[in-house]
Amino acid sequence: MRLTSDFVVSALIRQAGVALVPAMLRRRGAAEAGAIFVKVDRLDGTADLYGPAPQSLVDEEATGERLFSPLLEGATPLDVEERMIKEIRFDPDLWLVEIEDREGRPFVPLARDAG
């Protein structure tokens, strides 16, 4: 059973908060199934962006969770914002969570870590 996007985002923000890392909802998407993107600002002039893992890497039936893949790593925050503008044009129902963490932790399961 796939968890709703609003549930996943709430859990993500809470998990970051438990680690005393600021995380905020930047854009609210479709509650049931909106795609989720995570921007990680490393507070050093670089940022990472994570989005839904390609279907070829995901077996949600087996894992039961949404997996993410890095879309941009070590980019400028402006590059991440420009990428998100394009993503929003393609899918206006997406979610965007921003995390500020010097360690660069996205607090989401990565497809490359699965399996």
C-alpha positions as CSV (number, residue, x, y, z in Angstrom):
1,M,0.0,0.0,0.0
2,R,1.4,3.4,-1.0
3,L,1.4,6.1,1.5
4,T,-0.2,9.5,0.5
5,S,2.1,12.4,-0.4
6,D,0.8,14.5,2.5
7,F,1.7,11.7,5.0
8,V,5.2,11.2,3.5
9,V,5.9,14.9,3.6
10,S,4.7,15.3,7.2
11,A,6.9,12.3,8.2
12,L,9.9,13.8,6.4
13,I,9.6,17.2,8.1
14,R,9.1,15.5,11.5
15,Q,12.1,13.2,11.0
16,A,14.3,16.2,10.1
17,G,13.0,18.1,13.2
18,V,13.9,15.2,15.4
19,A,17.4,15.5,14.2
20,L,17.2,19.3,15.0
21,V,17.5,20.1,11.3
22,P,15.2,22.9,9.9
23,A,12.8,21.6,7.2
24,M,9.9,23.5,5.7
25,L,7.2,22.9,3.2
26,R,7.9,25.2,0.2
27,R,5.1,24.0,-2.0
28,R,2.0,21.9,-1.3
29,G,1.0,19.5,-4.0
30,A,-1.8,17.0,-4.5
31,A,-2.5,15.3,-1.2
32,E,-2.9,11.8,-2.5
33,A,-0.3,11.2,-5.1
34,G,1.7,14.4,-5.9
35,A,5.4,13.9,-6.7
36,I,7.7,14.9,-3.8
37,F,11.0,16.8,-4.3
38,V,13.5,17.6,-1.6
39,K,15.9,20.5,-1.8
40,V,18.9,20.3,0.7
41,D,20.6,23.6,1.2
42,R,24.1,22.8,2.6
43,L,24.5,26.4,3.8
44,D,27.8,26.7,2.1
45,G,26.6,28.0,-1.3
46,T,25.7,24.5,-2.6
47,A,22.5,22.6,-2.7
48,D,21.2,19.1,-3.7
49,L,17.9,18.2,-5.2
50,Y,16.2,14.8,-4.8
51,G,13.1,13.6,-6.7
52,P,11.1,10.5,-7.3
53,A,13.3,7.6,-8.4
54,P,12.9,6.3,-11.9
55,Q,10.4,3.5,-12.1
56,S,13.1,1.2,-13.4
57,L,14.8,1.5,-10.0
58,V,11.7,1.2,-7.9
59,D,9.7,-1.8,-6.9
60,E,7.2,-0.2,-4.5
61,E,5.3,-3.4,-4.2
62,A,8.4,-5.0,-2.6
63,T,9.5,-2.0,-0.5
64,G,6.2,-0.4,0.3
65,E,7.9,3.0,0.3
66,R,8.7,5.8,-2.1
67,L,12.3,6.0,-3.2
68,F,14.2,9.0,-4.3
69,S,17.1,9.7,-6.6
70,P,19.5,12.6,-6.6
71,L,18.7,15.0,-9.5
72,L,21.3,17.7,-8.7
73,E,24.3,17.4,-6.4
74,G,26.6,20.2,-5.3
75,A,24.7,22.7,-7.5
76,T,24.1,26.3,-6.7
77,P,20.8,27.1,-4.9
78,L,19.8,29.1,-8.0
79,D,20.3,26.0,-10.3
80,V,18.0,24.0,-8.0
81,E,15.4,26.8,-8.1
82,E,15.6,26.9,-11.9
83,R,15.2,23.1,-12.1
84,M,12.2,23.3,-9.8
85,I,10.5,25.9,-12.1
86,K,10.8,23.4,-15.0
87,E,9.4,20.6,-12.8
88,I,6.5,22.7,-11.7
89,R,5.6,23.6,-15.3
90,F,5.6,19.9,-16.1
91,D,3.7,18.9,-12.9
92,P,1.9,21.7,-11.0
93,D,0.7,19.2,-8.3
94,L,4.2,18.4,-6.9
95,W,5.4,19.0,-3.4
96,L,8.7,20.7,-2.5
97,V,10.3,20.4,0.9
98,E,13.5,22.4,1.7
99,I,16.0,21.2,4.3
100,E,18.9,23.2,5.7
101,D,21.6,20.8,6.7
102,R,25.4,21.3,6.5
103,E,25.7,17.5,6.4
104,G,23.5,17.3,3.3
105,R,21.1,14.7,4.7
106,P,17.9,14.4,2.6
107,F,16.0,12.3,5.2
108,V,14.4,10.2,2.4
109,P,15.2,6.7,1.3
110,L,17.4,6.7,-1.8
111,A,17.0,4.2,-4.6
112,R,20.8,3.6,-4.7
113,D,20.6,2.6,-1.0
114,A,17.7,0.1,-1.6
115,G,18.2,-3.6,-2.2
